[in-house]
Amino acid sequence: MAIVRQALVALGLVMLPGVPGSAAPSIEALIVVRSSPLAGFQFHAGEELFAQMQVGDRLVLVREPHNPHDRNAVRVEWRQVKLGYVPRRDNPQLARQMDLGAALEARVSKLRAARNPWDRVEFEVVLVLPVASRPAPAAVRQVEVDEAPATGR
């Protein structure tokens, strides 16, 4: 349900109290294409940075086509530091879309103080779609008035 609400806010179709800009028309839509645990978290800088990370933090996806372990590898970075990778089972589709130039972004969706490193960080990958801007509500009302059929009175 939270993902649907976020998508509606991104589309400007819903207003949420306390969410800046949720009432204003938006210029893009976000579609969640993947939600995954962070692979390799324990082998990179994740453990040292975990306490500083927050849900919603932006992550950068970096394609590694020449990675000797996986030609579909997609590295995940936070503040220019490698945290780990998109899990191998999830990366072929993402790698292909990145190679085709898709506008993909990622963000931290869950943080847990779990023993298992695969349970500590979960992230979402979203596809950014441009949405045509909509006129302001006053302009919409004006158009509706101007285009209303004449009543013969």
Secondary structure as UniProt FT lines:
FT   HELIX           2..11
FT   TURN            17..18
FT   TURN            20..23
FT   STRAND          28..37
FT   HELIX           41..43
FT   TURN            44..45
FT   HELIX           46..49
FT   HELIX           50..52
FT   TURN            55..56
FT   STRAND          58..64
FT   TURN            65..66
FT   TURN            71..72
FT   STRAND          73..78
FT   TURN            79..80
FT   STRAND          81..85
FT   TURN            88..90
FT   HELIX           91..99
FT   TURN            100..101
FT   STRAND          104..111
FT   HELIX           117..119
FT   STRAND          121..130
FT   HELIX           137..146
//
